[in-house]
Amino acid sequence: MGKGSIESAGAILDEQLKPTVWSPADSMVLKMLGSDWQTKHHADVFAASGDDMPQPLLLTPLVFVAWEDRARALQKSAHGTISWKGIRQGLTAAKGWPAVGGEGRWGFVKLGHTDPTKSNSGLQALYLMLLETTGKSRLAVEDLLNPKNQEFVRGIEKGVTKFESSTGVFMTDMVRFGPSKYDIAVVYESSAISELGNAEGRWGKLKVYYPPTTIWSDHPMALLKAPWVTEAQSAAAREYIAFLHAKPAQQRALDFGFRPADTSVKIVTADAQNPFTRLAGDGITVDVPSAAETPDGPVVRNLMMMWTRLMQP
């Protein structure tokens, strides 16, 4: 049975899952498990150096997906960009969309992102919110204790009607129900690529917008150094990891809207079905903004705790 990255990290820590190789959606959760394992077992669960050190497999940045008319209103009110501060201004306004240059018939501003305690994209979104309000390139645990920073997050989260557990679920709902449910959503670029075509002819133009600072989902492949992993399993895992990192497998990443981790594989190709050329008119671009560094494990754990405390009734 499949499990999300955050859920599977907890199951590995509790030894309910005993994999040989683990590939979470991003290094945030990888670092969280590494830190939690070190605290519990006083040992490393992944190699810290050498050939067995976890390496990225596929890349996709976090993006905003919005209906074009809504995006234009947000851009106009925020000097041509879509930022967390601009979104928060609309979400906290009693007048809804008219407060940020939108139309009254649109109602309140409706944001979608996943539950940060269950889904990587929601956790990444939470981290980027805090980076923007603090103006920092990397957060420390102390930043999460600042009431001003917490209030900034609370203002955004009040505009999220439901925190889904899966990025794919609410991305599908955004296309299915249109702006009646979500005006703007925070998703992986790869998720947006898979759904953009389905939005055509339904609710207007759905486009991708890159935040001023994004963060990568790098899908690291990690060979565990856990007591249950045998030498034979480790040897087989190394062959499997090498196969996935080889050029033929890396080239296949493009078919699914991902960017290959192998830098020798070109993202833009002559293939007419290549999403990075085919969807350029929908906002997909090869060049992305600056990306945040992956926070340390204790920051990730406390980020989830902070959000849970803020969202308690």
N, C-alpha and C positions, 0 to 999 in steps of 0.2 A: 504494500500500500504506500502511495506517495505521501510525502510530508513536506511542508514548507521549510525553508532554511532555518527560521527561528525555532520552530517546533522540533525539528530534527536535531538542532544543536543541544536543546534541553534533554532530548532523549539519549543522545550520546553521552552527555555529562552524567546522566543517571544510569548509564549502562543498560538502558532498555533497547537501544539500537547499538549494534556492534559492527559497523562497516569497516572495510579495509581502506576504501577510498571514499572521500566525501567532497562534494562540490556544491557549496552554498551559492546563492546568487551574487554575493559580494563579500569583500574582505572585511566589512564591518562585523558581520556575524562570525566570520572566521576568527577575527581577533577577540571577539567576545568569548567564544568557546575556549580559545587558547588561554585567556586570562582566568576564566572560571575553572578550567581544568588545573591550571597551575595552583590556584588557591585551594582546590579540593585535594589534589594528589601530589602537590609539590614536585611536579615533573612537567615536561613539555609533551604535548600531544601531537605536535607537528615539528618537523625539522626546522631549525632556525637558519640553516645555511646549507650549501651543497646542492646536489642534484635532486634531493628529495624535498627541498623547500617548496611550499605551495606556489604555483605560478598561474597567472591568468590564462583562461581558456578562450573565452568569448567576451566581447566588450559591448556595452550599451549604456548611454548616458541617460540621466533622468531629465525629462522634458515636461513642459506644459502642453496639453492638448486643449484647444478652445474653439468654439464656434467663431468664425471670422468677425462677425459684427460685434460680438462681445469683446473680442481681443482688441479690435480697433478702439473701442471706448476706453479700455484699460490703458492702452498705449498712449492715447491722447492725454489722459490724465496724469501719466507718469513719464512724460518727456520721451515717448517713443519706445519704451521698454515695458515688459511685463515682469514685475518684481513682487516679492512677498509683501513689501510695504504697500505697494499699490493695491494688491489683492486684499490685504487686510483693511485698507481704507474703505473699500466697497463692502466687505463682509460685515464691518462694524457699524456701517451707516444705517440709521433708522429709515432713511428714504430709499434704501436699496440702490438699484442701478442708476437712477437720476443723479445720485450724489457723486458718481464718477463718470458722468457724461453719457450714460446709457439711457435707454427708453423706459418709461414707466411701465409699459406692458410686459417688460421682462421680469418685473417683480424684484425679489431680493437676489443678491449675488449668491450663486450656489457653487461651492467648491467640492471636488471629489478627490480623496486620497485614501489609501488603505490604513488599517489599524497598525500603528507602529510596533505593537507588541506581537503581531502575527505575520506581518509582511515587510519585506525589505524595502519596497518602494516607499511605504509610509514612514519607515524609520529614516530613510534617506531624506525624505521631504522635511521631516522634523529637524534634522540636523542642518539642512540648508536654511530653513527659517531662522534658526538661531545664529548661524554664521552671518546672515545679512543684517540682523538687528544689532549684533555685537561689533560688526565690522572686522571680525577676526578671520584669519585663514584656517585656524584650528582651535577647537574648544578644549577647555579643561573642565574637570568635574565641578570646580568652583563656579564656572559660568552658569551651570544649570541650577545653582542655588540662588541666583540673583532674581529677586521678585520682579524686577523690570523686564527681564528676559522671559520669565514665566508668563507675565501678563501679555506680552507680545504674542506668544504662542496661543494663549487662551483666546485672544481676539480672533485669530485665524480659525481655530478649531470650532468656534461657535457657529461658523458658517458651513460646516460639514454635517449634513443631515444623518449620514450613516457611514460608519467606518467598516468597509468590507474587508474580508480576510484575504482576498485575492485581487491582484491588479486586473487580471483578465475579466473577472466578473463585472466590475464597475465600468471597465472600458467597453464591454459589450452592452451594458445598460445605457451608457452614454449615447451609443449609436442607436439603440433600440428605442429609447424614450426621448432622445434629443435634449434640447435646452430646458425642457420642463423639469428634468431631473438634475442635470449638471450643465453649468455654463463653461466651466474650466476644470480640468482634472490634471493630476500629477501622475505620470506613468513612465515606464521604460520606453525609450525610443523604439525598441523592437516590438513592444505591444502596440504602440501607435501605428507602426508600419503594417502590422497584421490586420488592423481594423479600418484604416483610412478609406480603403476602397469600398467597404460596406456602407460607409456613411453617405456616399454619393447618391443624390436624388432623393434623400429622405428629409433632411432638416436644414439644408444650406451647406455652406462650406466648413468642413472641419479641418483645422490646420495645426501644425506643430510649431511651437515656439520654445526657444532655448532660454533658460533662465540666465541671469548675469553670471552666476556661478552654478555649475552643475556638479554631479558626482558620478563616478563610474560604477556600474555593476560589472565586475570582472570575472565572475564565475570561476574562482580559483579551484584547481584540482589539488586536493590535499591527501597525501598518503599518511594514514594515522600511525603513530608510534604507541598504540595502546597495547595492553597486555594480551589481548585476544588475537592480535595480528601475528601470523606466523611468517617465517622467512619465505616460504613458498608463496604465500599470498602476496607478500611485498614484491617479490620478483615478478609475479604475474601482473600486479598493479602497475609496476613501472613500464611494462610493455604496453599496457592499455593506455596509460597516460601519454606515452610516446606516440602511439597511434593517433590519438586525438589532437596532439600538437603538430602532427605531420601536415605538410602542405595540402594534400588532397582533402583531408577533413576540415582544415581551416578554410579552404575555399568554399566549402559547403555552408559555412556560417552565413554567407551573404544571402542564401536562398531563404533564410529564416529571419532576415532583418537585423542580424547581428554584425558587428565589426570583428574581423579576425584578430586574435591576439598576436599572431605572427605578422610582424611588420613588413615582411617581404611580400605578403599577399595584398594586392591592390584592392582598395575599396571601390573605386570607380572603374568600371570595365565597359567593354563594348556591348555587353549583353543588354538587350532592350528590357529585360525583366529585372535588371539590377535595381533594387529599390532606391538606391542613393542617386540614381539618375531619373528613374521613372517617377519618383514622388517629389522631385525638387519643387514643383509648383505647389505642393502641399506643405512646404516648409522644411522638409528633410534636407539637411546639408551635411557635407563631409566635415567641414570646419566647425568645431564646437567652441563655446566659451571656455574660460579657465575652469579647471576642475578642482574641487576641494580634496585635500589629503584625507585619507582614511583615519578616523579617530582611533585612539587606543581602546582596548577592551573595557576598562573601567568606565570610560566616558559613554560607550555604547550601552552598557548595563544601566548606568544612572540616567541616561536619556530615556530609556523605557520606563524606569521608575518614576521620573519626573512627570512624564505624560500620563501615566496611570493615576498619579496623585491629582493632577490638574483636572482630569476627566471624571473623577469620582463624583457621584451625585452629592 
